[in-house]
Amino acid sequence: MKTTLIKCPFLFIVVFSMGINSLLFAQNEVIPLWSAKIPGSVQASDYEEIETVKDKKLLNIRQVTTPTLSVFLPVKKKLNSTAVIVFPGGGYSHLTIDKEGFKVARWLNAIGITAIVLKYRLPSDAIMEDKTNGPLQDAQEAIRYVRRNAKKWKIDSNKVGIIGFSAGGHLAATLSTHYLDNLYPINDTISARPDFSMLIYPVISMKEEISHQGSRNNLLGKTPSDSLIKKYSLETQVNNLTPPTFLVHASDDASVSVENSIKYYQALIKHKVPAELHLYEKGGHGFGLGVKETSQFWTIVCENWLRSHHYIN
């Protein structure tokens, strides 16, 4: 089946069954993240979202203009009080929203977790006053939005975590270390700090020797300042209040060096933050929920980690 590109400035998807055991999960609603003007946004009438669709399935999105939250609620008999916000990857150039978004939400639903897939803005001078801030603004507001609606979704506001893949892992780690950054006006005191984070083959560092160059160029530009590199090299931003973290990476990852996860883990241990790192000999990059070799079992050890921290039963 041929892949098609569809341009759409506003995307509202309602999916009642997502394929794998439809009795366990459903995409219940898609919600605009910002009710008013998006902070730091610039109007660009010719800048529209581009979707890649194959076999009637939305695979990727580029040029995100309208951030949304896709909410997946587990069935009552499996419901825990934990929520996880999902950050798909894509090198800060697109969102791999099916493999690293919707499929992940269905797995989380299957273990009783409420999942919220964030369609976040990708860095762009065309629609942002400061493109380095745009994704983090969306990530901060996503946490706050989920906590504001905790009662509605039967969530414990102290059990709101995040999971990010590749560049989405960089965004998740950025939120974990920069949740106090004052990036837009807020009208309440709700915290943007995640209670825990799960980083799957994440981009962590913006230092040239180990960074994923595409993610770095898209987020910081081709000639970033030393201060900007340090700010977004998240292994340098960890402190003792960084959330407990679970990391997964494959040693043969040719796109994002395994050193990214190792250096972040070392920083977490240095600051006595609870952390667990799983390195697989093979798996490459972009394996999502696990497609080959030993990487296909990472979700099992992740479930054990979540259980040990009392986030699932």
Phi and psi in degrees as a GROMACS rama.xvg file:
@    title "Ramachandran Plot"
@    xaxis  label "Phi"
@    yaxis  label "Psi"
@TYPE xy
-71.5424  140.509  LYS-2
-79.8846  135.746  THR-3
-121.703  151.308  THR-4
-108.319  132.167  LEU-5
-124.21  126.803  ILE-6
-94.5383  132.148  LYS-7
-154.939  117.764  CYS-8
-72.5103  -26.1377  PRO-9
-134.232  118.685  PHE-10
-113.691  120.996  LEU-11
-127.634  107.796  PHE-12
-104.922  134.193  ILE-13
-123.368  113.957  VAL-14
-120.799  121.809  VAL-15
-95.1962  -16.9899  PHE-16
-146.447  131.36  SER-17
-111.28  9.43908  MET-18
110.196  -55.4993  GLY-19
-93.7269  105.907  ILE-20
53.5583  70.4718  ASN-21
-64.7429  -12.279  SER-22
-74.9031  -16.5958  LEU-23
-93.1158  -17.9538  LEU-24
-157.573  157.305  PHE-25
-157.596  144.362  ALA-26
-76.883  108.316  GLN-27
-82.606  -36.0186  ASN-28
-163.818  155.882  GLU-29
-119.722  124.739  VAL-30
-121.272  131.517  ILE-31
-60.712  132.967  PRO-32
-68.3589  -39.9957  LEU-33
-109.672  125.439  TRP-34
-83.6034  -24.1138  SER-35
-114.873  -160.175  ALA-36
-60.3724  134.789  LYS-37
-66.9342  126.653  ILE-38
-62.3637  138.228  PRO-39
69.1207  14.7417  GLY-40
-84.741  152.757  SER-41
-122.95  134.353  VAL-42
-73.7264  130.841  GLN-43
-144.193  98.661  ALA-44
-64.9867  -24.7942  SER-45
-95.6365  9.69125  ASP-46
-104.024  108.364  TYR-47
-127.554  152.046  GLU-48
-65.7891  142.556  GLU-49
-121.401  120.177  ILE-50
-104.352  140.68  GLU-51
-103.973  119.022  THR-52
-121.198  133.632  VAL-53
-137.434  131.14  LYS-54
51.5691  42.0846  ASP-55
65.3106  18.614  LYS-56
-115.802  129.619  LYS-57
-75.2538  116.519  LEU-58
-99.5086  -49.3903  LEU-59
-137.803  156.284  ASN-60
-134.549  136.068  ILE-61
-119.173  162.917  ARG-62
52.1689  51.4435  GLN-63
-64.2241  127.031  VAL-64
-111.333  -29.2334  THR-65
-123.16  97.9851  THR-66
-63.4218  140.194  PRO-67
-136.5  162.654  THR-68
-115.886  118.386  LEU-69
-96.8507  115.568  SER-70
-97.6666  125.741  VAL-71
-116.995  116.441  PHE-72
-103.754  131.031  LEU-73
-74.0772  162.801  PRO-74
-67.0062  153.553  VAL-75
-57.9516  -37.7517  LYS-76
-69.8935  -15.3108  LYS-77
-109.818  0.297522  LYS-78
-66.8767  125.127  LEU-79
-96.7759  -179.158  ASN-80
-101.451  16.1076  SER-81
-98.0212  144.446  THR-82
-124.972  147.436  ALA-83
-133.087  129.386  VAL-84
-93.3693  131.556  ILE-85
-104.38  126.473  VAL-86
-110.083  101.779  PHE-87
-65.1253  155.059  PRO-88
-94.1929  -168.717  GLY-89
143.643  21.4831  GLY-90
67.1843  20.9595  GLY-91
60.1485  18.8537  TYR-92
-113.61  -24.8431  SER-93
-156.45  172.551  HIS-94
-115.698  121.586  LEU-95
-81.6116  74.0602  THR-96
-77.9651  -19.9098  ILE-97
-84.1113  -61.3603  ASP-98
-63.1051  -39.623  LYS-99
-110.485  16.9012  GLU-100
-133.855  -79.4101  GLY-101
-64.6615  -42.2361  PHE-102
-64.1286  -36.9431  LYS-103
-66.4644  -40.332  VAL-104
-60.7735  -38.8373  ALA-105
-68.0179  -38.17  ARG-106
-62.5569  -45.0668  TRP-107
-62.1356  -41.4086  LEU-108
-58.7205  -39.657  ASN-109
-63.6582  -22.9471  ALA-110
-104.94  17.0352  ILE-111
87.9321  11.654  GLY-112
-99.3609  134.449  ILE-113
-71.8358  127.495  THR-114
-116.431  138.447  ALA-115
-129.845  113.713  ILE-116
-88.4692  121.628  VAL-117
-92.7992  118.53  LEU-118
-90.0311  97.0948  LYS-119
-98.1118  156.594  TYR-120
-68.785  142.259  ARG-121
-97.0099  144.74  LEU-122
-55.6949  126.772  PRO-123
-157.719  124.859  SER-124
-67.5286  -19.565  ASP-125
-69.3587  -30.6978  ALA-126
-124.918  6.82558  ILE-127
-134.688  140.065  MET-128
-67.847  -36.8634  GLU-129
-139.128  103.107  ASP-130
-68.4606  -20.3405  LYS-131
-71.1577  -21.1946  THR-132
-92.0213  -24.3493  ASN-133
-54.6796  -54.086  GLY-134
-60.9112  -38.6765  PRO-135
-69.3313  -35.9938  LEU-136
-57.0425  -46.1479  GLN-137
-64.585  -40.0992  ASP-138
-65.9648  -43.6371  ALA-139
-60.858  -46.1227  GLN-140
-67.4602  -32.6641  GLU-141
-60.9864  -45.7367  ALA-142
-60.2314  -46.7716  ILE-143
-64.1187  -40.0431  ARG-144
-63.148  -44.5849  TYR-145
-62.5439  -42.858  VAL-146
-66.6227  -36.4032  ARG-147
-63.6257  -28.5552  ARG-148
-105.7  18.8703  ASN-149
-58.6232  -42.9015  ALA-150
-65.1862  -42.6394  LYS-151
-58.8696  -41.3593  LYS-152
-97.9462  9.33306  TRP-153
57.9366  47.4905  LYS-154
-110.566  142.637  ILE-155
-81.8135  117.939  ASP-156
-65.0835  -9.63439  SER-157
-98.1371  10.2405  ASN-158
-130.884  53.6397  LYS-159
-114.01  109.692  VAL-160
-113.445  -178.207  GLY-161
-137.949  153.784  ILE-162
-138.178  133.532  ILE-163
-136.326  145.981  GLY-164
-116.496  129.03  PHE-165
55.8668  -119.875  SER-166
-64.3338  -28.4812  ALA-167
-65.0275  -29.1087  GLY-168
-68.3384  -35.8785  GLY-169
-63.5196  -42.8165  HIS-170
-63.4574  -41.0397  LEU-171
-63.5032  -41.5669  ALA-172
-70.7566  -32.3546  ALA-173
-63.7008  -45.0325  THR-174
-62.3961  -37.4499  LEU-175
-68.0907  -22.1103  SER-176
-113.999  -14.301  THR-177
-125.716  29.9989  HIS-178
-69.0578  -18.228  TYR-179
-89.219  -9.0242  LEU-180
-59.3707  131.57  ASP-181
-89.9037  95.5377  ASN-182
-109.082  -13.1058  LEU-183
-163.609  157.609  TYR-184
-66.8164  137.001  PRO-185
-127.151  151.323  ILE-186
-107.382  10.3718  ASN-187
-143.985  -173.458  ASP-188
-111.957  20.4592  THR-189
-68.4099  131.092  ILE-190
-75.3345  145.912  SER-191
-99.144  7.8991  ALA-192
-78.5502  124.208  ARG-193
-67.372  149.924  PRO-194
-79.0453  -23.6219  ASP-195
-162.049  160.597  PHE-196
-136.565  148.938  SER-197
-127.066  120.098  MET-198
-117.028  116.949  LEU-199
-111.792  118.099  ILE-200
35.8531  57.1364  TYR-201
-79.4034  146.809  PRO-202
-75.2926  128.13  VAL-203
-119.073  -48.4293  ILE-204
-99.1632  146.253  SER-205
-103.898  6.72356  MET-206
-71.6714  132.75  LYS-207
-57.2075  -33.1684  GLU-208
-69.2506  -23.6488  GLU-209
-128.77  -5.52544  ILE-210
-71.1757  157.445  SER-211
-81.2202  112.027  HIS-212
-61.1369  -38.7904  GLN-213
-62.2212  -45.8722  GLY-214
-62.1999  -43.3095  SER-215
-61.6025  -47.8283  ARG-216
-62.969  -42.2808  ASN-217
-66.9445  -37.6  ASN-218
-83.7579  -45.3822  LEU-219
-105.879  -13.1687  LEU-220
91.0864  172.354  GLY-221
-81.2605  -18.5261  LYS-222
-130.832  63.5826  THR-223
-71.0648  154.055  PRO-224
-73.7583  161.553  SER-225
-60.9384  -37.4133  ASP-226
-67.4967  -36.452  SER-227
-70.4561  -40.0149  LEU-228
-59.9711  -44.3116  ILE-229
-65.2029  -42.8269  LYS-230
-59.4102  -38.7696  LYS-231
-102.279  8.98269  TYR-232
-92.9417  94.2183  SER-233
-74.4844  -15.4153  LEU-234
-64.9204  -18.6232  GLU-235
-94.0874  -4.4501  THR-236
-108.217  -0.797863  GLN-237
-70.3406  141.42  VAL-238
-140.057  -174.059  ASN-239
-72.9291  -4.73118  ASN-240
-102.803  1.58522  LEU-241
-62.9507  137.272  THR-242
-64.2561  151.979  PRO-243
-51.2214  141.519  PRO-244
-136.436  138.942  THR-245
-114.982  128.298  PHE-246
-124.841  145.418  LEU-247
-136.024  136.583  VAL-248
-155.548  154.365  HIS-249
-104.307  136.268  ALA-250
-65.1852  -25.6814  SER-251
-95.5102  21.0523  ASP-252
-67.4172  111.868  ASP-253
-90.1457  -6.02037  ALA-254
-100.284  -48.1551  SER-255
-121.304  110.76  VAL-256
-55.638  138.447  SER-257
-59.7668  -19.863  VAL-258
-58.8649  -25.9412  GLU-259
-58.3957  -51.9469  ASN-260
-67.3252  -39.6222  SER-261
-62.6298  -45.9841  ILE-262
-66.9238  -36.6982  LYS-263
-67.8319  -41.8688  TYR-264
-60.677  -44.3945  TYR-265
-61.5419  -38.4944  GLN-266
-66.5551  -39.9635  ALA-267
-61.5427  -45.9955  LEU-268
-64.2867  -40.6861  ILE-269
-56.9267  -36.8723  LYS-270
-97.2713  13.1193  HIS-271
59.5602  36.051  LYS-272
-90.5493  129.715  VAL-273
-55.8468  127.087  PRO-274
-151.281  149.335  ALA-275
-138.723  130.238  GLU-276
-122.815  129.471  LEU-277
-119.269  117.732  HIS-278
-109.329  130.612  LEU-279
-110.525  141.945  TYR-280
-60.6765  -42.6346  GLU-281
-130.702  158.905  LYS-282
153.939  -23.6184  GLY-283
66.0857  -151.267  GLY-284
-117.282  149.646  HIS-285
74.8534  33.0133  GLY-286
-82.9342  1.91527  PHE-287
55.393  -124.396  GLY-288
-79.319  1.82914  LEU-289
109.865  118.029  GLY-290
-123.705  -19.1597  VAL-291
-158.481  163.24  LYS-292
53.0388  -155.111  GLU-293
-73.2291  -17.5036  THR-294
-61.0702  -20.9401  SER-295
-68.3438  -8.76051  GLN-296
-103.875  6.66955  PHE-297
-65.7771  -29.5967  TRP-298
-65.4167  -29.7093  THR-299
-66.5819  -46.7737  ILE-300
-70.6751  -28.6283  VAL-301
-66.7495  -42.185  CYS-302
-60.2603  -39.5503  GLU-303
-63.0518  -39.2849  ASN-304
-65.2463  -45.3423  TRP-305
-61.2665  -38.8466  LEU-306
-66.9703  -40.0708  ARG-307
-66.467  -25.2697  SER-308
-97.5679  9.55286  HIS-309
65.9344  32.5989  HIS-310
-94.1637  -19.9705  TYR-311
-135.351  162.136  ILE-312
